[in-house]
Amino acid sequence: QVQLVESGGGSVQAGGSLRLSCAAYGYTSSTYYMGWFRQAPGKEREGVATIRSDGSTTYADSVKGRFTISQDNAKNTLYLQMNSLKPEDTAMYYCAEKFGWGVGRRLSPHEYNYWGQGTQVTVSS
């Protein structure tokens, strides 16, 4: 089994920065995708950024140039550095993982099997 534990959320003013972390426990694989997703009240969950085990990254257009996804394999930890935050970035942020490289749409939440409990990010104007 896999357990994903997010941390680092909080409240910031527009233009500020936060770094989210996701620690992975349990089963590991040399081929996987990990990603950050978010869900605002009344909206569907959407993909923010993903990273493949070889380091290949994908970003949603809304965060390109502002967010950076990275991983520390030695610590089994995924990160999301969020800069120039906007009020519309306010959401619950989730970490997710799927094993293997077979994927249709990297940013689709439906592709991922394992999920963390989420961490809240609130950006005020």
Secondary structure by P-SEA (a helix, b strand, c coil): cbbbbbcbbbbbcccbbbbbbbbbccccccccccccccccccccccccccccccbbbbbcccccccbbbbbcccccbbbbbbcccccccccccccccccccccccccccccccccccbbbbbbcc
